[in-house]
Amino acid sequence: MSSIDVKGQQIEVDEDGFLVDPDVWNQDIVEAFAKLEDVTELTEDHWKVINYLRDYYKQFGIAPMIRKLCKDTGFSLKQIYDMFPSGPAKGACKLAGLPKPTGCV
Amino acid sequence: MKIPLHMAKEKDLQSAGLVAVPEKEQQQALLKGIDEYRHWARSIMVMLETCTKCGACANACHSYLGTGDFNNIPAARADLFRKIYKRYFTWTGKTIGRYIGAEDYDAETLAKWVTYFYQCNECRRCAVYCPFGIDTAEITIAARSIMSAIGVVPRFMTGVAANMIKTGNNMGIPKPATIDCCEFMEDEMREETGLEIKIPVDKPDSDILYIPSSADFFSNVDTMIGVAKFFHAIGANWTIPSTVLEAANFGLLFNNDAMKEQNQRMRDAAKMVGAKLVVQGECGHGWRAAKMYTEGSNGPAPFGIVHILDYAYQHLGKLKFEKLPWRVSLHDPCNYARAGDIIEQPREILKACVTEFVEMTPNRERNFCCGGGSGILMDEMMDIRMQLGKKKAEQVKELLPLDFLATPCSICKAQMPHVMKHYGMEDLKMGGVMDVVGKAIVLA
């Protein structure tokens, strides 16, 4: 287990860099993760994806199907990769504070 | 030596129902594990004692060919096990050990085991070329299972195991999310076809229990959609189980007890809905576990077990297709072609669905692994995974241009996009065989 420094506060992350406790998530953490995930600027579109993922996770306890994420936010998979270079499962879920999707992904 | 994996810590082990053994007790625990294993699986002794180090396996192994690491030669990898086995379990090893290749357990033993037994994809290609038929996958399966029982296991495996215990699938999808996914896919199919095609969950009195890969509920949506359209077309009375939404059985890949427990989940789910037939979805090693180890795990099963590609092939004559104008090839998942008798079925299905089917070379039981087999999908292993995928990339490159490459196994589906991107083929479209069925099928 390691941690990242977010404005002087040590936030616990797992070995893949995902939040250990999704409840500590806040805007400062998103900005810190953004730098680590090569997201240069957090736009309104980024927040649309992040908020969608968080809402879905709150309701269902898991990340949504990637196609559902695309359909409900109106972004193509390519657009999501353009926004989050390591993709929806890694970059987008990490910024949204979700656990890392695991299994055959 | 530095282990290239993130290893499970005490908390991770607990969540997977495993325990850590203190370092000073590891040697004794490992030897006890080997002793028990050799008594219930005597095949492991045959594998360990008959190798003559002829070297036929070296060039058969994509792991060795991709990494160039001596310890990834199947005979050398097995030797990591064999040296310890000889030293502590044979009289020659006990008396003149160092003259016959036996070796004392030392501080590096477990580090070497975990490093190299997690660079074997358990693909069994070496067994095809070995004059004695020695199957390194059997040795890898044994080594991983013995190690996990003493708490030496990658965190990736315990994470998956914890999800299986908690939710009944590797991804950790709870039932309400499963139902939400099914409704989404039903909407997609309605928009596309105008038909009401259902994906029933835990439906009582179902003839068929279909067990999908949980990845079909995250990234491989078209596989599940293809299967639902197929069942609709043949008028099947079917359901998926929320209690085991997982064709994979990672127990086979790291712990035999976990494999047996998951197998029991399948039995319980089939009983709950009254299914006469269990149909396994597109997953390689999970098919091996279901086909080969169901009876051995928990006794004879009161239902039939068939693979979706075999089942679809049996119904091919009753289906109507509008052929897709595609040039398509098939990557044979190792556990279909070398452990599960699913070889010609996917070919015949693809030929019915597309205008041009081409074989890659080599193919069928001589095909190379994608490099992700046996659950080597950890992010921290990405560099090694790309080396393991090198032979596969070379095979695919020779076939370009392709409109689609069928990779009908969830591990292959997870690994191949990384391999293709790494070797400059990122635009290649890939997916399951049932994805193609779903796109070509004509529904009434």
Contacts between the chains, C-beta under 8 A, distances in Angstrom:
chain1	res1	chain2	res2	distance
A	1	B	9	7.8
A	15	B	6	4.4
A	15	B	155	6.8
A	15	B	380	7.2
A	16	B	6	7.9
A	16	B	379	5.7
A	16	B	380	7.9
A	60	B	174	6.7
A	60	B	176	5.9
A	60	B	177	4.0
A	60	B	180	6.2
A	61	B	172	7.8
A	61	B	174	5.2
A	61	B	177	6.8
A	62	B	171	7.0
A	62	B	172	6.1
A	62	B	173	5.2
A	62	B	174	6.5
A	62	B	177	4.8
A	63	B	218	7.0
A	65	B	181	5.5
A	65	B	184	6.3
A	65	B	217	6.3
A	65	B	218	5.7
A	65	B	219	7.8
A	65	B	221	5.9
A	66	B	218	6.5
A	66	B	219	5.5
A	66	B	221	7.6
A	67	B	184	7.6
A	67	B	188	7.5
A	67	B	221	4.9
A	68	B	181	7.5
A	68	B	184	5.0
A	71	B	184	7.9
A	89	B	218	7.6
A	89	B	219	7.3
A	90	B	379	7.8
A	99	B	172	7.8
A	101	B	171	6.4
A	101	B	218	6.3
A	102	B	156	7.0
A	102	B	159	5.0
A	102	B	160	5.9
A	102	B	163	6.8
A	102	B	170	6.8
A	102	B	171	6.5
A	102	B	172	7.3
A	103	B	160	5.8
A	103	B	163	7.1
A	103	B	169	7.4
A	103	B	170	3.4
A	103	B	171	4.3
A	103	B	172	7.9
A	103	B	214	5.7
A	103	B	215	5.9
A	103	B	218	7.9
A	103	B	248	7.2
A	103	B	410	7.9
A	104	B	170	6.8
A	104	B	213	6.2
A	104	B	214	7.6
A	104	B	215	4.2
A	104	B	248	6.3
A	104	B	283	7.7
A	104	B	377	6.6
A	104	B	410	3.7
A	104	B	411	5.3
A	104	B	413	6.9
A	104	B	414	4.6
A	105	B	171	7.3
A	105	B	215	5.8
A	105	B	218	6.0
A	105	B	219	5.7
A	105	B	377	7.6
A	105	B	414	5.5
